[in-house]
Amino acid sequence: MSTATKDRFFPVKSILVSQPEPKDITNSPYHKLADKYNIKIDFRQFIKVDPIDAKEFRKQKIDILKHTAVIFTSRNAVDHFFRICKASKIEMPPEMKYFCISEQTANYLQKYIVVRKRKVFVGERTAQDILDVIKKHKNEKYLFPCSNIRKDDIPSFMNDNGYNFTEAIIYKTVAADLSDLDDVLYDVIAFFSPSGINSLFVNFPEFKQNKTRIAVFGPTTAKAAVDAGLILDIEAPLPNAPSMTGALELYIKKANGLK
């Protein structure tokens, strides 16, 4: 939690989460938080994904089949990569290797390939985890399908260490239309990416923070918020609160005068 917020512990009655509403809302930690503290929690996705069509992809002059391995960091990347392949009439060879950031992403590959017949390598959860796996396969020709907005960790590592590496932009992350919100008068707004911060000001260029508390997840989101002139009130992950809901609960207890 930012030291600049010691005088900003106003009671919390409403929270806007800049993500889609969980499919299983009744078992969501946000639902439990709202029920426990009698707080209104709304969900609204601040960003959206726009596909890049095959014609636009060809302008990047990338030959997918000249690569021997693909790095996937999200299900969006999986979907749009195979969409491009289908539109370009490209069939992935059986010997292609797939490096997935998590077990969840690896399992999602089954939508497009028979995983048990392919060479799939999986990280624990983070980019560093999958880079540790990639270090054992330095001689591959890597393709990294990604958005126009992405973290620098994987490209920087690959380029700095001399890997044969190609970055392929296959979709764009852009601000969603939030005009239906009318305003953003919530006690807390929770952000999870720099793109979400950008979307706030694209949709509400005259936004004034005033007593609205800003919650952020991750250092890159925190930096984007500060760069945008926002005061950070709630930051996650914390040693005693690894999740956004955990960090929110710590703040709510203090702001609402609860034990």
C-alpha positions in Angstrom: 0.0 0.0 0.0 1.4 3.4 -1.0 2.8 5.6 1.8 1.0 8.5 0.1 -2.4 7.1 1.1 -2.2 7.3 4.9 -4.9 10.0 4.9 -7.1 8.3 2.3 -8.8 5.6 4.4 -12.4 6.6 3.5 -15.1 4.0 4.0 -15.6 1.6 1.0 -19.1 0.8 -0.2 -18.5 0.2 -3.9 -15.8 -1.4 -6.0 -15.5 -1.5 -9.8 -13.3 -4.5 -11.1 -12.0 -3.8 -14.6 -12.4 -7.4 -15.7 -15.3 -9.5 -16.9 -17.6 -10.9 -14.3 -16.5 -14.4 -13.2 -18.5 -17.2 -14.8 -19.1 -18.9 -11.4 -19.9 -15.7 -9.5 -21.3 -17.3 -6.4 -17.9 -19.1 -5.7 -15.9 -16.0 -6.7 -13.7 -14.5 -4.0 -15.2 -11.1 -5.0 -18.7 -12.4 -4.2 -17.5 -13.6 -0.8 -15.8 -10.2 -0.2 -19.0 -8.3 -1.2 -21.2 -10.5 1.0 -18.8 -10.4 4.0 -18.5 -6.6 4.1 -21.9 -5.6 2.5 -20.2 -3.9 -0.4 -21.4 -3.5 -4.0 -18.9 -5.0 -6.5 -19.4 -4.4 -10.2 -17.4 -5.9 -13.1 -16.7 -4.2 -16.4 -14.0 -5.2 -18.9 -11.9 -2.1 -19.7 -10.0 -3.7 -22.6 -10.9 -5.8 -25.6 -9.0 -7.9 -28.1 -9.3 -7.1 -31.8 -8.0 -9.8 -34.3 -5.4 -9.1 -36.9 -6.5 -10.7 -40.2 -4.3 -12.9 -42.4 -3.7 -10.1 -44.9 -2.4 -7.8 -42.2 -0.4 -10.6 -40.7 1.4 -11.3 -44.0 2.7 -7.7 -43.9 5.0 -8.9 -41.0 6.6 -11.3 -43.5 6.8 -14.1 -41.0 7.0 -17.7 -42.2 5.4 -19.7 -39.4 6.6 -23.1 -40.7 10.3 -21.9 -40.6 10.0 -22.1 -36.8 10.4 -25.2 -34.7 8.8 -24.0 -31.5 5.9 -21.7 -30.4 5.7 -19.8 -27.1 2.2 -19.3 -25.7 1.5 -17.0 -22.7 -2.3 -16.9 -22.9 -5.4 -18.5 -24.3 -5.9 -15.4 -26.4 -2.6 -16.1 -28.1 -3.5 -19.7 -28.7 -6.9 -18.8 -30.3 -5.5 -16.1 -32.5 -2.5 -18.1 -33.6 -4.5 -21.0 -34.8 -7.0 -18.6 -36.4 -4.2 -17.1 -38.4 -3.0 -20.6 -39.3 -6.4 -21.6 -40.5 -6.9 -18.5 -42.6 -3.5 -19.0 -44.1 -4.1 -22.7 -44.7 -1.2 -23.7 -42.6 -1.2 -27.1 -40.8 1.2 -27.3 -37.9 3.7 -30.2 -38.3 3.7 -33.0 -35.7 7.3 -32.2 -34.7 6.4 -28.6 -33.7 7.2 -27.9 -30.0 4.9 -25.8 -27.8 6.1 -23.9 -24.7 3.2 -22.8 -22.5 3.4 -20.4 -19.6 1.1 -22.5 -17.5 -0.7 -25.9 -17.3 -4.0 -24.0 -18.0 -2.6 -22.7 -21.3 -1.2 -26.1 -22.2 -4.6 -27.7 -21.5 -6.3 -25.1 -23.7 -4.1 -26.3 -26.6 -6.3 -29.4 -26.8 -8.9 -27.3 -28.5 -6.6 -27.3 -31.6 -4.1 -30.2 -31.3 -3.9 -33.6 -29.8 -1.6 -32.7 -26.9 -0.5 -36.2 -26.0 0.9 -36.6 -29.5 2.9 -33.4 -29.4 5.9 -32.0 -27.6 4.5 -29.6 -25.1 6.6 -27.9 -22.4 4.9 -26.2 -19.4 6.0 -23.5 -16.9 4.6 -23.2 -13.5 2.8 -19.8 -13.9 5.1 -16.9 -14.7 7.2 -15.8 -17.7 10.4 -16.6 -15.7 9.1 -20.2 -15.2 8.7 -20.8 -18.9 12.1 -19.1 -19.6 13.7 -21.6 -17.2 12.3 -24.3 -19.4 13.3 -22.6 -22.7 16.9 -22.4 -21.4 17.1 -26.2 -21.9 16.1 -25.8 -25.6 18.4 -23.1 -26.9 18.7 -24.5 -30.4 15.0 -24.1 -31.4 13.7 -21.4 -33.8 11.1 -19.7 -31.6 7.9 -17.9 -32.6 6.2 -15.7 -30.0 2.6 -14.9 -31.0 1.4 -11.9 -29.0 -0.5 -8.7 -28.8 0.6 -5.3 -29.8 0.8 -4.6 -26.1 2.9 -7.1 -24.2 5.4 -7.4 -21.4 9.1 -7.1 -22.2 10.4 -10.1 -20.2 10.3 -12.8 -22.8 11.4 -10.8 -25.9 14.2 -9.1 -23.8 15.5 -12.4 -22.5 15.4 -14.1 -26.0 17.1 -11.2 -27.7 19.7 -10.6 -25.0 20.7 -14.2 -24.9 21.0 -14.8 -28.7 18.0 -17.1 -29.2 16.6 -17.5 -32.7 13.4 -15.6 -32.0 10.6 -14.0 -33.9 7.8 -11.9 -32.4 4.5 -12.1 -34.3 1.7 -9.7 -33.5 -1.6 -11.6 -34.1 -4.1 -9.5 -32.2 -4.4 -6.0 -30.7 -5.3 -5.0 -27.2 -7.4 -1.8 -27.3 -9.6 0.2 -25.0 -13.2 -1.1 -24.7 -16.1 1.3 -25.1 -17.2 2.2 -21.6 -19.7 4.9 -22.6 -22.6 2.9 -21.1 -21.0 3.4 -17.6 -22.1 7.1 -17.5 -19.4 7.7 -14.9 -16.9 5.9 -12.7 -18.0 7.1 -9.4 -16.9 4.1 -7.3 -15.0 4.1 -4.0 -12.4 1.7 -5.5 -11.5 0.8 -9.1 -9.3 -2.2 -9.5 -6.9 -2.5 -12.4 -4.8 -5.5 -13.7 -2.9 -4.1 -16.6 -1.4 -0.9 -18.0 -4.0 -1.2 -20.8 -6.8 -0.9 -18.3 -5.3 2.4 -17.0 -5.1 3.6 -20.6 -8.7 2.7 -21.2 -9.9 4.7 -18.2 -8.5 7.9 -19.7 -9.4 7.1 -23.3 -13.0 6.8 -22.2 -13.0 9.5 -19.5 -10.3 12.0 -20.5 -11.5 14.4 -17.7 -11.4 11.7 -15.0 -10.5 13.2 -11.6 -9.5 10.7 -8.9 -10.7 12.8 -5.9 -11.7 10.2 -3.2 -11.7 7.2 -5.6 -9.1 4.7 -4.4 -7.0 3.0 -7.1 -6.1 -0.7 -6.7 -3.5 -2.2 -9.0 -2.1 -5.7 -9.5 1.5 -6.0 -10.5 4.4 -3.5 -10.8 3.8 -2.6 -14.5 0.2 -1.7 -13.7 1.4 0.3 -10.7 3.9 2.2 -12.9 1.2 3.0 -15.5 -1.1 4.4 -12.8 1.6 6.6 -11.3 2.7 7.8 -14.8 -1.0 8.7 -15.4 -0.9 10.9 -12.3 -3.0 8.6 -10.1 -2.5 8.0 -6.4 -2.0 4.3 -5.6 -4.0 3.3 -2.5 -4.0 -0.5 -2.8 -1.3 -2.7 -4.4 -1.2 -6.4 -4.9 0.4 -8.9 -4.6 1.6 -8.4 -1.1 3.4 -10.9 1.1 0.3 -11.2 3.3 -2.2 -10.8 0.4 -1.1 -12.5 -2.8 -4.4 -11.8 -4.6 -6.3 -8.6 -5.5 -9.2 -9.6 -3.2 -6.8 -10.2 -0.4 -5.3 -6.7 -0.7 -8.8 -5.2 -1.1 -9.9 -6.9 2.1 -6.9 -5.6 4.1 -7.7 -2.1 3.0 -11.5 -2.4 3.6 -10.9 -3.6 7.2 -8.8 -0.5 7.9 -10.9 2.0 5.9 -14.2 0.7 7.3 -12.9 0.6 10.9 -13.2 -3.2 11.2 -11.0 -5.7 12.9 
